[in-house]
Amino acid sequence: MSIEIHIIKERCKGCNICIEICQAGVLEMSDEYNTNGYPFPYVKQQEECINCGMCEMFCPEFAIWVSFKEEEKISGLKVGAQ
């Protein structure tokens, strides 16, 4: 199984905590802004995520979480779901 990082851009207040707390350097602040005028993080290296859960634990707005992406079986071969 692979890891998928979810960010609710509209809930983010641009505090940068998730970026600073990430042990693997997976997140980076976007140049874009949400409708409230806040910048929000984006996932720059999802494959580097170690699923420590620190980003979701420390996010004061509950704007980020990590889940496992199910793999699909195609013709007997396992392929990551996209």
ABEGO torsion letter per residue (X at the ends): XBBBBBBBAAABAGAGAAAAABAAGABBBBABBBAAGBBBBBBABAAABAGAGAAAAABAAGABBBBBBBBBBBGGBBBBBX
